[in-house]
Amino acid sequence: MFKEPIEILPTVCYTACATLKGPDSHYGTKGLKKVVHESPTASKTCFVFYSSPGNNNGTSIEDGQIPEIIFYT
């Protein structure tokens, strides 16, 4: 969570890093590499996920840990 919203720019890669608290997430089994959201105004927002080369705690694209992204356009 951020205290203030942050702007995400098109065609720029960002790294999401989080410390999660709570029950086991089963390592994000059946995660998606790409998520496309189509708004009622027909605009599309696409999130594409890549594996991180660093210490990723055994996760990958298909088995990630970020449970939810909340955004607005």
Secondary structure, 3 states (H helix, E strand, C coil): CCCCCCCCCCCCCCCCCCCCCCCCCHHHCCCCCEEEEECCCCCEEEEECCCCCCCCCCCCCCCCCCCCCCCCC
